[in-house]
Amino acid sequence: MSKAKGKAQEMKGKMKKAVGGAVGDPGMKGEGRAEEVTGKARSKAAEAMRRMKKHGHE
């Protein structure tokens, strides 16, 4: 799990959400929102793991 992959997924979700909104596709917009949230969570988890390792917790 890496922070970069989480950020990439978050950005992909934001784009999908925007496109879904622009074309009037609520399903695509919802998928984008879910992907955005998942990416954000992965990014936060990776950051937490990095901090734990930095302080000697594994």
N, C-alpha and C positions, 0 to 999 in steps of 0.2 A: 504494500500500500504506500503510495507516495502522494505528497501534497500537490505535486504538479499534475498527476493524473486526476486528482479530485478537482482541481481548478479547471482542467480541460473539460471534464464532464459537466461541470457547472456552467461553463461558457457555452458548450454545445446545447445544454438545456435552455439557456437564455435565448439562444438564437432560434431554437425550435419553437419556444413559447411565442416569440415575436412573430415568426412566420405564421404560426397557427392563428394568432390574433389578426394578422394582416389579411389572411385569406378566409377568415371566418370559420376555421376548423377547430371546434372546441376540444375534440379528441387530441389533436396534435398539440394544442395549447396546454392541455392537461399533462400529456406525456412530457412536454418540455419542462413544465413546472416540477414534475416528479424527478426528472433527471437533474435539474438544477439543485433541488434539495438534497438528493443523494450525493451529488458531487461536493456540495458544501459540507455535508456530514463527513465524507471521506477525507476531505482536506483538513477539517478540524481534528479528526481522529489521528491522522498522520502527524499533525503538529503536536498533539498531546503525547504521542509515542516518542517523538523526537525529544521533547522536553523531559520525559521520564528517563530516557537513556542518558541524557546530558547530566542528570542529577544522580545517576548511578542505580536507577531502578530498571529492572528488566523483566 
